[in-house]
Each structure stands twice: as structure tokens, then as C-alpha cells.
Amino acid sequence: MCGIVGAAARRNVIPILIDGLQRLEYRGYDSAGVAVQSEQDLLERVRKVGKVAELRSALNDTPVSGLTGIAHTRWATHGEPSEQNAHPHVCHERVALVHNGIIENHDALRASQQQAGYRFTSQTDTEVIVHQIHHYLDQGQDLRAAVGSTVNDLEGAFALGVISKDEPGRLIAARRGSPLVIGIGEDEHLIASDVAALVSETQQFVFLEDGDLADITCDGMTIRDAAGALVERPVKSSKVTLDATDKGDYAHYMLKEIFEQPRAVADTLEGRIGSNRVLEEAFGAGAPEIFDQVSGVHIIACGTSYHAGMVGRYWLESLAGVPCSVEVASEFRYRHPVVRNNSLIVTLSQSGETADTLAGLEEAKRLGYGHSLSICNVPESSLVRASDLVLMTHAGPEIGVASTKAFTTQLVAMLLLTIVLGRRHAMSEETEARLVNELRSVPGKIEHALTLNEQIRSLAKAHFGDKHNALFLGRGDQFPVAMEGALKLKEISYIHAEAYPAGELKHGPLALVDENMPVVVVAPNNEMLEKLKSNMQEVRARGGELVVFADADVGMISSQGITALPVAPTEDGIAPIIFSVPLQLLAYHVAVLKGTDIDQPRNLAKSVTVE
């Protein structure tokens, strides 16, 4: 959710903080603010509603400077977007704090603090933290000890950056449940919610573990674990480059990331497939032994990743003969799940920091459900560190809030998993060889799908410019693809969209169909095609306008009420991957027509690190 940046340096840290916030803006863009220790050892704070550009403009008009500072871009949870609710929060001009997460016991803390005479100026849960730190400072504790005492009082998830005017040059960082990294520069140490914020300053990072508290100056740092013991965390080199986080010549990050998919998929496959086989060692040490024990799969995920898991269920059961369940992570730990013995718990997450998915994995471990596999795009994320096996998607940084390349690379990863489990169950060597060859063709077929860009732009203008609702249809493993297409349209164009299995039209959705509701259909060349055509005729009989993405071998052509776009002939095994791409382009071009903020759609954030 929210983005945090902090720095202790021998130079003015304002440029570091603002540039870092700009790169973290995908995490939150309701408001932004900075606080620095001035040369007079005072706290200077500037906050603005809106995007980081508003804050940058204010700092240009009224410059502040300092060698130590913290900054924040907010995605509102408690309290509306306003200057009063923007971070950093300050107590008695003595201590300043930025926070990512949710404090669950803030009501109780607020009540006790008000009794003690603390005055609240915001509606946020965060303000109780800064007051609590001030309380311990007043008791004679130094800043590190005061933060350490405070975190013991907190219930919930947090990443914190804290400075005090009493201790110039000192920055305290702490995390529990929300990500936080330390960047190591020359004569400076930096903190951020993720490495993307700091790649212009350093490639060397320390990834804080859950419960860690770091005491940071420009010259060095010490880290204590949750028990208070001094620990050493390894320094790792990040492969994220500055170019990877720029959108180049593209109008939006989302468009850039859609067009990066051939390369991203190729990177996902690199080193994972041989001539006719998937190399199961790519899943991590001990993978073959773990896979030998697997009798079922239980997938836990949220949002787009959940849709990838749903496609995976079709593959695992139809191709591999392995029983599979798919769970919305936010529901999993609350419904008393029953999971098969010897199940492989698979979590899917772009960021690896999704709070609900992490909590689901923790609950699965508590219940003793087999081994765990994380399919993830961020190597040092919490989910990766918590899992027995890992398959990195290697999609590269994804900045746009609406996930695109993360989805297609997750699908590729799910098919790789299907194959390695399938060889132990219902899949023949011939089928594995066929699927491996199909996987090799995916980058090229995505390239072909991308050539539809201009046609889809025209289609969007003709069919969606004045529309407020849409229906997406698919059958079999294309139903989750339809769900993902509807989600993309909702996320960035704000058009209400639903997805249904096409065979369910008669059980309710047909009541909605008229000339004002475009119906989008994904039509691969498979055994369900004729039934799908019948479903399409049901729509046409009610005056519905059809937009059909059809396999070129189907021979479907445009006619009255039907606009057909041919997708490259695609084998059924990989069709969900390929047919996802035109739906992404459709959502993008509709959003351009609507004039929405495509990369930072309202009310949404990229990494959902709170429950």
C-alpha cells in the first residue's frame, strides 16, 4: 500500500526522498509528505494532498533541506485523503514518523493517550504510534529504545521510519508484516518499501526480516531481531535497473508492460525447460522429493493471481490428473478449511507481500498442510522467504497497478508446475513433450497478439466509448481469462464488468443483455467451440453486440452485431496465456477513451500489504 522512503546522508536528502516517492507512487497516491532534520536540528515538514508532483512543486516554492529525513506517499485506510491525514506525523515537534500498514489496536491506544493529554490532529491509526514513541522518549529512553518499546505495544502490521530532532543524523526503521529494505550507499544509508525506490542511488540492499528494528546513520547500521538480539542480515545485490522502472516512450507503464510480455515469458522459461522436459530442479532444492509426495494442490491467491490459480486448476486436473482447489486468500484462514493430506500449498503473488496471501500461507503451515511453493516476481519478498519451494516468474518490475505481465508469467509458471506434477500422475512423456514445445511458442504468439493493438484501439472506440457495463464470456479454462478481462476493464476504465461461464447465460445474465451492453467472448479452437457459438447466438437473439477474440483457424468473420478479431492459431494447452493479451489491450484502450488515470486508478494500490 503506502510507500516509505528515508535517508541518513552527508548531503541534502530531499532529492533522494522525492525521487524515491516518485518511484513508489504506484503504492499510493492520495497524498504525500516529507520531514527532515534541518541544520538547526529542527523538524521541518511539508505535506500535500494528491500526487508526489504536488509535493515536489511545494518544495520548489518553499525549499527545505536536511541530512536526515523520511517521506511517504499514502493510500488511505483510516481517514480520508487530506493534509491532516498525510504522513509524516509529528508529535510535539520532537519526533516524526512514516508508516505503512494497519494498527489494529489504535482505538485502545488513542483512548489511553487522550487521557494522558495527547492531542490528535488526524483520523489515522498511524498517529497513535508517534504519540507512543514520544511517551517513551519522555520517560528518558533514546529513540531506538522508544521505538522498540512502542512496537511491543502495537497489534497489526507495520513498516516504520522514525526521526527525532533530539538525535540528529539518526533514523530508526522497524517492520512487522509490511516490507522494508535498507539501501547501502557511499556515506549514506537509505530505507524504502521496495528496491525500486532506491535503484538510482544504490544496488546494495539489506532486506529486513519480520520483527527487525534497525538503527541507521550515514556511517552504518545495527539491526536487532524481534527478541532484541543484535543480528547480521546479508547484503544482496539487486538486479533491478533504473531503466526497468522508467516507461520509456510508452504513454503509460501498463502499455509498456503489456508489450514486455514476450520477453517476460521468455525469461520465465529460461533455464526451466530442456529439449522435451521441464527441469523440476528449477523449483528449488529438494523439489523432486517434495513433488513425489504431492497428492493434491491447494492454491491461495488474490485478485489477478487468483485468476491465474483458477486457470492452473483446470490444467492440473485435466492435464495432470491432480486434484486441485483454489482459494481466495482473504477467505482462507477464516473459513476453517479442510485440505487434503500431502497437499502442495501454492501461493501466487506478484509482489510477494500481499497481506492476505501471506496470512493464508501462515495458516496453512499452522494447520500442517504439506509443503509450500511460492510463484512470485520479487526474489527477496516475504512470501518467497516463507516458502519451501520457489519459482520466480522473472517478469521484471511491474509498475502499473493493473497487472499484465505478472499474470501471463504466472500462467506459464502454473503450466510448468502442471507438467512436473503430471509426470507423476496422468501425464505421458508425449504429452509433456508437446506442452514443452507449445510453451516455447508462447513469446512468438504473444507478439502476434500484440499486432492487434491498432484494431483493438478502433474496436474500443466503436463499442465502448459511451458504455457503462460489459459482459465477458468464456468456457473451460477460458472462463478465468474472461474474469481477468473483466477485472482489467473495471480496474482502469471504471466500467462495470462481469464475467460468466458462457453456459450460465440462461441462468440469469441474459436478463442484462441489450444493445447497450457489449459482450466480449474468448473463442479458442477447442472442443467447446460449438457450444460457445450457441451461447453467442443467445446473445445476438437479444440484440446484444458481440466482440469476439477468436482463434484464426476457427474462421469466424465479422457480421451484423458481431465484431471478430483473429488471434494467431493457438494450441489449446497454452490458449489461456495468449488470449489474455487482447483483453489487456482492450481494457487499456477503453481506459484511454475514458480519460482515466491508467497506471494509478482511483482507490487502488499495487501491493496490498494490509488486510
N, C-alpha and C positions, 0 to 999 in steps of 0.2 A: 504494500500500500504506500504509505508515505515514504519519502526519500530523505535520507540524512547524509550530510557531509560535515566534516570537521577537520581542522588542521592546527598543528603547532609547528611553527617555522621560524626562520630568521628573515623573512620577507613579509610584506603585506599579504595576508591570506585572502582578502576579498576576491581577487580574480580566481583563485582556486575554488572558493566556495561557490561563486556564481556559475562558473563553467561546469562544476560538478553537479549543481542543481539542474542546469540545463539538460545534462545527460540523464538525469534521473526523473525528468518531468513526466515520463510515461508512468511513474509510480503514483503520481498525484499532482493535481494542478488546480486545486481550489484556492490556494493562497501560498505565499512563500515568505521567508524571512531569514535574517541573519542576526547574529550577535557576536561582537568581538570585544576583546580586552584592548582598550585604547592605550596610547602611550602614557596616559595619565593614570593607568590602572583602573579605569572605569569601564563599566559595561555599556556599550553603545549598541542599540537595537533598532533595526528597520524591518517593518512588516508591510506587506501589501496583499490585498485580495486579487485573485486572478493568477495569471501565469508568471513564470520567472521573468519574462520580459518587463513586466510591471515593476518588479523589484529592481532589476538592472537599471531601468530608467530612473527610479527614485534615488538610487545610489549615485548615478551620474549627476543628478541635480544637487544632491547633498552628500558628498563623499564622506565615508568613514573608513578607518584603517586600523589594523592591529596585527600582531604577530600570532595570535591565537584566537580561534573563532569556531562557531558552529552555525549550521544553516539547515533549512528544512523546506521541503515542498510537500503540501498537505493533501491528503484525500480524506475528506471529513467522515468521521464516525460519530463522535459525540460533539454536538454543536454545529450550527450552520457555518458555511464559509463566511468569515468576517475577519476584520483586522484583529479584533479582540481574541478570536479563537485561533488565530495563526500562531505558529511557533516561530522563534523560541519563546518559551515562557520564562518569566523573571520573577524572583521573589526579593523584595526589599532592595532592589538594585545591587544585590550581592551575589546572586547565583543565577545562572541561565541554563536552560535545558531544552533539548530537542528529543522527540520520542516518536518511534514507530511501534504500533501495537495497540492493545486494549488492556486497561487496568480494570479487572472485574470487581474489585472491592473499593472502587473510588468513592461510592456513596458513603460507606462507613468512614473512610479516611477523611472525606470532606467534612462530615459532621464533627469529628473529633478536632480537626484543625480549626473549624469555625469557632468551636468552644474555646480553643486556645488563642483566639484573636486574629487568626489569619483571614485576610480579605481576598475573596475570589473575584477576578475580573473577566473570567471566561466561562463557557459552558463545557469545557473539555474535561475528560478524565485525566489528561496529562498534568493539569495544574496541581493536582494533589502531590505529584512526585516532586516538583520543585519546592513546594512548601515543606515536604517531609525532609528533604535534604537540608533546607535552611534550618529546620528544627534541630537536626543533629549537629550542624555547624555551630548553632547557638549553645549546644552542650559542650563545646570545646573540641569536637572531632575535626580532623582535617578533611579535605574534600574527598579523598579516596575512601576514608573510613565512613564518612557521612553517606556517600553513595552506596557503599557496601551495606550499611545498616538499613538504608531505605529499601534496597531491592529485597531484603528479607521480609519487609512489611508488605510487599506487593503481591497480589494474585492476578495472574493473567500473563500476557505476552508483551515483551518489550525489547527494543533496542534503544539505548540512550547515549547521548553525548552531552557532557556537562562541563561548564567552566565557571570560575568564580573570580571576582575582582581581587579577592584576598590572596590568591595564589597565581600570580601571572605566569604564563607560559605552560600551564598545566591543563591537560584535557583528560577527563575520565570517560571511559566508554564501558558499557555493560550490555549484555544480551541474555535473553531467555525467550526462546520461541520465535524470535524475529532475527533476520540475518544482519550481520555486521562484519565488515572486514577492515583491516588496518593496512594502509599502503605505506611502504618504506621508501622515502626519497633521500636526496642528499641534504643533510642538515634539516630534515623535516619528517614528521610522521603525520599521516592523514587517516581519517576514518570515512567510511561510506557504507550505504546499504548494499551496494554491489560494486564490482570492479569497474563496470562501465563508467562510473563517475570519475574515476581517477586515472584512466589509461593515458591521458595526456601528460600526467605527472610521473608515473612510475609503472613498472611491470612486475614489481615485487610486492607480494601480499602475504599477510597472516590472516587466516580465517578463524575467527573466534568460535570456540565451542559453546554449547548451551551452558549457561551459568557463569561464564567467564566475566571478569572485570579487569580492564586494562588501565594502567596509569601511564599516561603518554606525555612526553615533552618533545621538543625538536631534536634532542640528542639521543633519545632512546625510549624504551617502554619496559614495564614489568606487567606480567599477567598473572592473575590469581584465579583458580578454579572455583566452583561453587562452594567447596569446603574451605576456601580461604588460603589454600596452599599455593605457593609460587610454582608456576609451570612454564615450560617452554613449548610454544606452538611452532610448527615448521613454517619456514618461509617458502612460498611457492611462486613460480613464475607464471604469470597469466599469458595466454595466447591471444587474448582479445586485443585487437589493434584499434588505433584511433579511426582508421578508415572504416572499420566494421561498424562503428556506431554513427557514421555520417550517412545521410541519404543520397549523397552524390547529386546526379542530375535528375533524379526522380522527384515528382511533385510531393510524394508522401512516402514515409517509411513503409507503409503497408504495400504500396505498389512495388517498391524495391524488393521487399521480402517475398512477394508473390513471384517475381521474376528471378529470384535467387534459388528457387526450388530445384531446378535441375542440378545445380552444383551442390546444394544441401543434401539431396538424396544420394548423389554420387559419394559424398563424404560419409554419409551414414553407412553405405555399403562397403566402403574401402576397408580392406583387411578382414571383412566378415564373411566373404564367400570365396570358395575355391572354384574349380572347374565345374563341378556338378553338386557341390555340397555347401552347406552353411557351416562355418567353423565355430563350433559351440564354445571354444575357449575364449571367444570374444566377449562372452558374458561374464568372465571373471574366473579367478582361481577357484577350483572345486566345482565349477558349473556342471561337468558331466556327472559327477557323483550325485549332486543335488537333483538334476533332471531325471536321473534314474529312479528317484524316489517319488516323483510327482505323479499323482493320480487324478488331479484336478487343478484348475486355476481359478483364483478369485481376484478380480481386478477392482481396484479402488482409484477413483479419479473424480475430477470436477470439470464442468464446462466442456470446452473443446476436447480436452484429454479424455473425458468420459465418452464422447462420441467415438474417439479412436479406440477406446476399450470395447465399445459395442461392436464395431467392425471386427475387432480381434476375436470377440466371442463367436461370431459367425465362422471365422476362419478356423479357430481352434476346434470347434465341434464338427464342422463339415469336412475340413481337410485333414485334421489330425486325429479326430475321434476322441478328443479330450474334453470332459465336462468343464463348463466354464460359467461363472457368474460374474456380473458386472454391477458395481455398487457406486451410487453417488456418495462421495466421501463424507459430505456433511450429514448424511443419514446413518452411515455405517455404525458408528460407535454408540448410537442412541437407540438402536432397534433390537439389541440382543441377538446378533447374527449367529447363525449356525453354519459353520464352514466344514467341508469335508476334511477328514484326516489326510495328511500328506498333500495338502494343497500348496501350490505356489502362490504366494501373495504378491501380485504385480501392482505397483503404483506407477501411474503416469503423471508427469508434471513437467511443463516447460522449465519453470524456474527452480523446481526442487524445494521451494519454500512455501508452498501452498499450505496454509494452516490446517485446513480440514483433511487434506491428504496425509500430512504428517501425523495428525492425531489418529487417523484411521489405521495407519501402519503401526503406531504405538499400541493401539487397542488390539490389533491382530496378534502382535507379539505377546501382549499380556495374556491373551486367550490361548496362546500356544499353537497357533495355526501355521505349521510348516515353515518353510524358508521364504525369503523375500527377494524380489527383483525390482529394481527401480529402472524405469525408462525415462531418461531425463536429458536436458540440454545444458545444464550448468554443472561442471565437474565437481566443484567444492561445495555444493549445496548440502543442506541438512538432510534431505531425502537420500542423497547418494551415500552420505556417511552412515546413515542408519540402516542401510540395506545389505543383505548378504551378497547379492549379485547386482551388477550394474551394467546397463547397456546405454552408453551415451549416444545421443542422436547426432551430435556434431552439426547441428543446424546453423551455428553461429548466432551472434546476438540478434534477438528479435525485439525491436523497439516498439513497433505498433501494438496497441492494446489488443486489437483483434488478431488472434493467432492464425497464421497461414503456414509458413514453412515448418513450424513446430508440429502442426497437425500431420502433414504429409510424411515427415520423417518419423513421427510416432507410428504411423501406419506401416511404414517399411519395417520398423523395429518389431512391431507385432507380428508381421509375416515371418520375419526371421525366427522369432520365438515359436511360432506355429510349426515351422519346419523342424526345429531341433527337438521339440516335444513329439511331433508327429512321427518321426523315425522310430520312436519308442512305442508307438501305438498303431495307428491305422494307415500311416503314410508309406507308400512304396518308394524304393530308390528312384524309379522312373518319374514318379510324381514330384519328388524333391528336385530332381534334375530339371524338370520342366519349370517349376516355380523359380528356381535359381536363374534360369535363362530369362524368364519373364521379368524378374527383378532387375536384371542387367539392362533391360529395355526401358525401364521407367524414366530415367532422365530424358531420353530422347522423346518419349511420348508426352512428357510434360512440356518439353519445348514445342511440340506440335500444338498442344492445347493453348499455349501462350500466343500462338499466331492468331487465335480467335479474338484477340484483345479489341481490335477496332470494330469487329462485327458485334461484339458484346456491348461496346460503348453505344453503338447505334441502337441495338435492341433495348438497352436500358432507357434510352431517351424515348423510344417509341411506346414502351409498355409500362414504364414505372414512374415517369416524371410527375404525374398527378395522382399516384396511387397511395393508399394508406394501409393496405392489407395485402398479404400474399400467402399462397399455399404452396408447399413443397411436397412432392410425392416421390417415393422410391419403393422398391421391393427387395426383399432379402438383404444382403449386405449393403445395398444402396440406400436403405432406409436411414441408417445413421448418417450417411453422407447428406441426405436431404435435411436431416436435423441440423447438421453443421452449416449447410447453406442457409437455412432459416435463421440460425443464430448469428451468422455473419451479417445478414441483412438487418436484423434487429439491432445489433451492436453499433453499427456505424451509420445507418441511414435513418434509424428510429421508426422504420416501418414495422407495423405489427406483422409477424410472420409465424406460421405454424408449419410443422412437418408431420405427415402421416404416412404409414404404410399404405400404398395405393389401394390395396384390397379393403381398407377400412373406410373408403369414401362413403359407402352406402350406410355406414353406421354413425352418421352424424355430419361430417364435414361437408357433404354435398349441399346441405342447407345454406351454406355460406357462399356457394359458387354463383357468381353472376359476372356480367361484363366488366365490373369494377374490381374484380379480384383476379390478378394474373396467377396462373397455376404453373409452377416450374416443375419439370419432370426430368429425372435422370434415367436414361434408357440404354443400358449396355446391351450387348448382343448375347443374351443368355436364355436359359430355359423358361424364364419368367416373362419374356418379351411379349408373347401373345396375350397373356393375362393383363400385362401393363397397358397394351393397346386398347383392350376393352375398357379399362379404367379411364383412359384418356377420352374414349367416346362418351362415357358417362358425363365427363366434364363438358364436352362440346354440346351434348344434348341439352345442357342447362345454360348455354350461352357463354360458358367460360372461355377465356383466352389462354391458350397453352403456349408455353415456352419450353421447348424440348431439346435437351442436350443428348444426342443420340449417336451411338457407335456408327461410324461411316458405313460399315458393312450392312447395317440394317436397311439402308436405302430410304430412310424417311425424308420427305421433302416438305417444304412449307406449303400451306394451303390456307383456305379460309379459316381463320381462328386458330391456326397452328403455325408457329414460327419454329423451325427446326434448324439447329446448328450441328454440323457433323464433327464428332470427336474422332481422333485417329483410331482405326481398328485396334481394339484392346482385348487381350485375353481376360477371361472372367476373374482369374485369380488376383490380378492387380487393378481391376477396373475401379474399385473404390478410391484408390490413390489418384488415378488420372481424372476421374470425373469430379473430384473435389476442386480442381483448379478453375474450371469455368465458373463454378458457383462463387468462388472467391472474387474473380474478376467482375461478375455481375453485381455483387454487393458493393464492391469498390466504386463502380461507375454510377450506380444508383445514388450512393452517398455523395459523389461529386455533384450530381444533378441537384441534390437536396441542399448542398452547401454546408454540410455538417463538418465538424472537426474530426476528420477521419482517423488520425493517429491517436487522438486523445478524446474519445467520445464521452459525452456527458455521463457523470455518475459512475464511471468505470475506472478501474486501475489495472495495470498489467499483472502485478504479482499480488495475489490476495493473501496477505500474511496475517490477517485477523479472521476470527471465526464470525 
